[in-house]
Amino acid sequence: MATTTAIDIEQKSIDTVRILSVDAVQKANSGHPGTPMDAAPMAHVLWTRYMRYNPKDPAWPNRDRFVLSCGHASMLQYSFLFLTGYDLTLDDIKQFRQLHSRTPGHPEYGMTPGIEVTTGPLGQGFANAIGMAIAQKELAARFNKPGFDIFDYHIYGICSDGDLMEGVASEAASYAGQLGLGNLIFLYDDNHITIEGNTEITFREDVGKRFEAYGWHVQVLGEGSGNDLDAIDRAVQAAKAERGRPSIIKIRTHIGYGSPNKVDTAEAHGSALGVEEVKLVKKFFGFDPAQSFAVPQEVQEYYRLVGEAGAQLEQEWKALFEQYRAKYPELAAEYEMALKDQLPKDWEKKLPVFRLSDGKDGMLSTRVAGGKVLNSIAASLPGLIGGAADLSPSTETHLKDYSSFSALDPGGRNFHFGIREHAMGAVLNGMALTKGIIPYGATFFIFSEYMRPPVRLAAIMKIRPIYVYTHDSIGLGEDGTTHQPVEQLISMRSIPNITVIRPADANETALAWKAALTHTDGPVALVLTRQNVPIIEPGKYKSTGDLSNGAYILSEPDRAPELILIGTGSEVGLVLQAQQKLKENGIATRVVSMPSWELFEKQDEGYKQRVFPKGIKKRLAVEAGSPLGWHKYVTDDGDVLGITRFGESAPGPEVFKEFGFTVDNVVNKAKALLGR
């Protein structure tokens, strides 16, 4: 009798999740009811039998992570968060998809307690989970000691047909298999339906075989498995027992399960079922059709008890951590500092100061300078880990004193993401969501286009992966139009919450890394040169401010300036030369280095006016990229030397000359502004 009661309460609980989801979507008259209806049983198994979490402390460091990659099914996750006792109310559920509610259409990190990552663009959450799994391995290798498994959590997820169609999922799955991430378990909701209809029309591959080829542990559950709690339970048990490979469990479900007229149809996927159909669904599951948002008391009590059990798990972990602190005080302090987003004391003293002798004839590319900075600070920042999309020799991002992360070496700090820029960006997001990890990823600036979706999501979440984008302009030369960025700078700058930094020389590059590492509320893109640029030694010019201000007076004339020359990156050296030639022509010119619009916009109005006084409206901005956006700074009385067409294949200096990036052209444009 007790067993029957347990089965009954589990089934009623699952059906309550289904009805809550259907009611919320119907009230909003917007959303995706079908997937929560078919996936509620598999989610129930995870939330009640396997996942370790504490609703009263959603940030408990050793909690299991849950990623709903098919974020359109958000009501599935919101239902479990509410029912298990997170700080989410039934009124929040009723406000699904409404302005300023805590239950937006797709899960958003930082908005709803218990949401680990913003998902919705399909495939992204799947790849984010792989980043989270990497981060757990890193933390375990760094902090765990015999008898002290401080970090032994798993990453669980639910993904859909749509997720696995997206290319980013394929890239990331291949990478996860390569790394042997046995702490990652995905349940694949195989319901055969997308917006246009049955997946037969476009997606007929054997997904299980595909994942076996990637090196995953694959289990395929047959027809009827979507509602078979015991079958799902056994599969998750087997997945947890597999420690050397990531796991995917293919579960055959029926979208809109319980809807007499819309089960197994696209109509159940992306819109409300309709008032009359909702009544039929409630009858099917034994609920009162006249009631909405009904949560039986026994269901609420059942799920709350499940949630409350997590508090005990956390207390046990805290007790273990106190024992750990007593035996390994330095490591405990290191992690507690990371929890507060604090960096080790005096780390910045390791930042190099570059002299002319550090380059060839006083010249050094900012990508090479960036590599020197990285390797100078790496020992002081153990959480700083990363790599490149098969371009570490070109981007100079290899940490020379450290090994590479692999299945056999989970403490390695170098990552070989392969030619998978999209997955790299998404994996970085999962890593960045883990306290104690500061991830970076590198590629050529032009290939930032391949990773734009995760860059945008990082900006939405205000998390801080660091992007190292080299080969930043037409100055890269012979590779030509396909590799020469033109529109990328303004495109990147147009993303809210991102900080783009294009340093002028080696010393600005060191300060750019400092700015990136001390910034905590959004991604940072470091945009670096392939070609050598002059090293500007500290104190050489009469400067006011530095890179941290976003824009600053790099060189001031001996008398009141008539004109302001503004440069970024490699063009700063050019405008400095032009300043000298203008001086020889009797024209006093101020040079402003402007590596970051975003950092400059954070300065107070007084500082901005000191750099760009209202009385000096003759301004010339020089940047080897699109001129869009510069008019805000040069005013209607100024001008921009930029690029409005694609580049050319030739040695870099010749390409620069072809596009007018010469001292004489800058001088002539400056004179024209002054009418001389």
Phi, psi and omega in degrees: 000320180297320180297316179300319179298318179298318179295318181298315182291325177295316181294319179295324179294315178300316182292330176296319176301317180299314184291320176302316181296315180297317181295318182295317179294320180294318179297319179285342188053037183194139177134193187230094183279333192296317182291316174303327180292323182271334186263357181304319180297316181292323177294321178301316179300316180295311187287335184254338187243340188233313189290137175259118182202159177232107182302335181278350176217078185299343183260011177314122189301326184260021176291153168288145178261142176239129181238118174267090184296323175278075188298343177297340178271032188304329181296335174299312181289317179301322180298315180290324177298315179295311187292327182274355170109014173292168181285067179216130186253169176296327176297324175298319178298320181292339180265019179310127176067021179256158184303128177065016177281167177264012177232071181291171185302324175234149184301134181235122178299134178088349180259321184240124179304133179096349177278119185276335186198146175285123179232168182152302171297116193298143181091334184294313180299323177303312181288325176301319181298326178293321174298321177296321180293320175299315182298321178298317178299318179297313180298318180297317180294328184276324189246328184295144177226163179307126182083357182226081175275076184295323180236102178223028183282164177249162171247120178250148178207161172238129179233167187236175174305315182298320177303315187279352170280329183293139182299327182298327178293321179295314178302311185291322179296320177300316180293318180296320178296320177301324185271352178061049185280083182287357178265013184240126181227120176247137171259121184264112179281092187270077185259358171069015184230135168232186187301322184276353178135208182291142182295349176305332185286346185210350191217082186248006183291162175274097185297322179300314179296322179300316181287329173299320178295329177287344183099021179269157168276119188243132172233133181245115177262135189277196180304136180090352184289338181301332179250009183262093184300321182293320178296318178296318179301313180298322181293319178294320176302314180295323178294319179294329180287339179275104186262351185255357181217147170293154184240143170227134181244114181272115186244120182283118182235175179230109183303139181072024181307129182102350178264110187302325187255350185234001176301140179063028178232158177295337180298334179277351187280303195240022178205162179300149184288334185104146187304314184290322179292325178298320178299319179294322177299316181295322176297319181301321183266004177081025177257158180287117181298339182276348182257144176240148179056039180278128177236104179303142184302320182293330176290315178300316180295321181299309182291325179295323177296322176299314180296320182294333178298333179294331179298321178294320178299319179292321178298320177297320179294318179297321178296319177297320181294326177295320175296321178298317180300321181294326183268328182229067186299323182292318178294320178298317179294323179299316181289320180296327175294318179296325178300331181266010183059033178259146178262155180303148182299136173066016180302325185293344177293345178276352179294129182285152169250123187267138175246166180305326182291348180280352179237178176272115184057036178076016184239141178205132177291152180287337175291319178293319176300319179299320177297321178293321178297310180306312183286339176284327186260350188303317183295331181276346184233080185296341179275355181277109184223152178169192183182205186221164176275070180066025185226023183299324177296327182276327181268352177061045185245014179277131176275107193292334183265010186229155181277178180259140178297134177201177177300326181271345182223074183288358176261001179297146185255352176259138182239134177253089186288348184073184182277070186219062184301320182298310178296321179304312180299317181289321177296320177302321179298316178297322177293317183294337179282000182252118179300137180100354181240129173241099186266148172227153178218142188233147172196178173291148184302323181298330183275003168300337178298327180291339186243020184299318180303311178291333175297315179297318180293323176299320179292321177298318182281347184058042174258169193237068161286154178248126179257130175252105183251111181255179182057063200271357185199187175300344180295348179290338168089239198299335181296341169078199192300325184292337185246352184268114178294140174230302184269358189291323182297308181291327177297315180292319180295336183283351180280123177299147173075000176264148175246118180256128181232122177241092186287152185278330186202189183298318182289324173294329178295319176299317179290331177295318177295322177297316179298319181295319185283336180265355178273134185232001187238044175154163180291157178233131177248119175263120187250113194236156184275152166279316187279158177290145175227158182297138172281127179260104183291141177303136178088356182293324182242162175282095187251152175229113183092186178204192185302327183300340178275355180085313173217143181206158178285109181276318182218122182252139178287173182284343177226179185303129183289143174266340188208151177245126171261128182244130178225158172229154174052225185295341182281348177295317177301323179296313182289333174295320176294320179294323177302316181295318180291323176295323176300319178295338177265009177081018182249120180276124187229136172266139174251123176249123170272128184233072184292337185213111174300320186294317178294323179295320182293344177277351181283158179286164185297327179299316179294316181301320180291329177292325179282315181237079182297144179299335182283350178245093184262352176277105185222141178233117176266135182235113181210133181279066180195186180300139179282354182304135177095337184288338185296338175299327185262332182269347181068174180292342180267003183252192182208166180229130169260103182224203183228128181240012174217171180286164189280203182220156176267109181187167174305143185311310181302324179292322179294318177301316180297318180301326183263008173088013180270072179230159179299315183298319181292320177298316179298315181296319178294322178296316179297321180298322178298325181271359180073033182242000000 
